Amino acid sequence: MVAAVIDFTAAIDRVAAVGGIVVDHAVIQQLVRRRCDPLERLSPHGSEVLDLVAQGQSNAGLAAGLFISEPAVNKHTGSVFAKLHLPTGTEGDRRVLAGLACLRAGHVGDSSRSGIEKPRHRDGL
């Protein structure tokens, strides 16, 4: 506890003397980790959508597999692409870039990391 107080007062003295800011190391580690793995920004559902896109599913295939409409697929894929900061352009280019991001992170076909089961048919089979 005393060391934390000493560190804190030293940080205040540094900021007062030369200006600037002080950021806790834990905060910096969180920021660096998020910057390194853009997939961390995705919700479990977004991760599942990205997995299916990376596997080459069409919008119709995504809609059928996730039991949602194609306009909903467009919304979900757009959200995933935005969270991955993929440049706007043709949809195909964004899909390829999203698939590459997924491959680089080693996540293709691994929706188990998000706790989401693979989509099943409506009749439960």
C-alpha positions as CSV (number, residue, x, y, z in Angstrom):
1,M,0.0,0.0,0.0
2,V,2.8,2.4,0.9
3,A,4.5,1.7,-2.4
4,A,1.3,2.5,-4.3
5,V,1.1,5.9,-2.4
6,I,4.8,6.6,-3.2
7,D,4.2,5.8,-6.9
8,F,1.1,7.9,-7.0
9,T,2.8,11.0,-5.5
10,A,5.8,10.5,-7.8
11,A,3.5,10.4,-10.8
12,I,1.8,13.6,-9.6
13,D,5.2,15.3,-9.2
14,R,6.2,14.2,-12.7
15,V,3.0,15.6,-14.3
16,A,3.3,18.8,-12.3
17,A,6.9,19.3,-13.3
18,V,6.8,18.5,-17.0
19,G,3.1,18.1,-17.9
20,G,1.7,15.0,-19.6
21,I,-0.4,12.2,-18.3
22,V,0.0,9.1,-16.2
23,V,-1.7,5.8,-17.2
24,D,-1.8,2.7,-15.1
25,H,0.0,-0.3,-16.6
26,A,-3.1,-2.5,-16.4
27,V,-5.0,0.0,-18.6
28,I,-2.1,0.0,-21.1
29,Q,-2.1,-3.8,-21.3
30,Q,-5.8,-3.8,-22.0
31,L,-5.5,-1.3,-24.8
32,V,-2.6,-3.1,-26.3
33,R,-4.4,-6.5,-26.2
34,R,-7.5,-5.0,-27.8
35,R,-5.4,-3.4,-30.5
36,C,-3.6,-6.7,-31.2
37,D,-6.8,-8.8,-31.5
38,P,-9.6,-7.0,-33.2
39,L,-11.8,-10.1,-32.8
40,E,-12.0,-9.2,-29.0
41,R,-14.4,-6.4,-30.0
42,L,-16.9,-8.9,-31.3
43,S,-19.8,-10.3,-29.3
44,P,-20.2,-14.1,-29.2
45,H,-22.9,-13.7,-32.0
46,G,-20.6,-11.5,-34.0
47,S,-17.8,-14.2,-33.7
48,E,-20.2,-16.8,-35.0
49,V,-21.2,-14.6,-37.9
50,L,-17.5,-14.0,-38.7
51,D,-16.8,-17.7,-38.5
52,L,-19.5,-18.4,-41.1
53,V,-18.4,-15.6,-43.3
54,A,-14.8,-17.0,-43.1
55,Q,-16.1,-20.4,-44.1
56,G,-17.5,-18.9,-47.3
57,Q,-21.2,-18.8,-46.4
58,S,-23.3,-16.6,-48.6
59,N,-25.8,-14.2,-47.1
60,A,-28.6,-16.7,-47.9
61,G,-26.5,-19.4,-46.2
62,L,-26.0,-17.2,-43.1
63,A,-29.7,-16.4,-43.0
64,A,-30.6,-20.1,-43.1
65,G,-28.0,-21.2,-40.7
66,L,-28.7,-18.5,-38.1
67,F,-32.5,-18.6,-38.7
68,I,-32.6,-14.8,-39.5
69,S,-33.6,-12.8,-42.5
70,E,-31.2,-11.7,-45.2
71,P,-31.6,-8.0,-44.2
72,A,-30.6,-9.0,-40.6
73,V,-27.6,-10.8,-42.1
74,N,-26.6,-7.6,-43.8
75,K,-26.9,-5.7,-40.5
76,H,-24.8,-8.3,-38.6
77,T,-22.1,-8.6,-41.2
78,G,-21.9,-4.8,-41.5
79,S,-21.5,-4.6,-37.7
80,V,-18.7,-7.2,-37.8
81,F,-16.9,-5.4,-40.6
82,A,-17.2,-2.1,-38.8
83,K,-15.8,-3.5,-35.6
84,L,-12.9,-5.0,-37.5
85,H,-12.3,-1.6,-39.1
86,L,-12.5,-3.1,-42.6
87,P,-12.4,-0.5,-45.4
88,T,-15.6,0.2,-47.2
89,G,-15.7,-1.1,-50.7
90,T,-17.1,-4.0,-52.4
91,E,-18.8,-6.5,-50.2
92,G,-16.6,-9.3,-51.5
93,D,-13.4,-7.5,-50.5
94,R,-14.7,-7.0,-47.0
95,R,-15.7,-10.6,-46.7
96,V,-12.2,-11.7,-47.8
97,L,-10.6,-9.3,-45.4
98,A,-12.9,-10.6,-42.6
99,G,-12.0,-14.2,-43.4
100,L,-8.3,-13.3,-43.3
101,A,-8.7,-11.7,-39.9
102,C,-10.4,-14.8,-38.6
103,L,-7.7,-17.1,-40.1
104,R,-4.9,-15.0,-38.7
105,A,-6.4,-15.3,-35.2
106,G,-6.9,-19.0,-35.7
107,H,-10.7,-18.8,-35.1
108,V,-12.2,-20.3,-38.3
109,G,-14.7,-23.0,-37.5
110,D,-14.1,-22.6,-33.7
111,S,-17.4,-21.0,-32.6
112,S,-16.9,-23.1,-29.4
113,R,-14.7,-20.2,-28.1
114,S,-17.8,-18.1,-27.9
115,G,-19.9,-20.8,-26.2
116,I,-22.3,-20.8,-29.2
117,E,-23.3,-24.1,-30.7
118,K,-23.3,-24.6,-34.4
119,P,-26.6,-23.8,-36.0
120,R,-29.1,-26.6,-36.1
121,H,-32.0,-27.3,-38.4
122,R,-35.4,-25.9,-37.2
123,D,-36.6,-29.4,-36.3
124,G,-33.7,-29.8,-33.9
125,L,-31.8,-32.4,-36.0
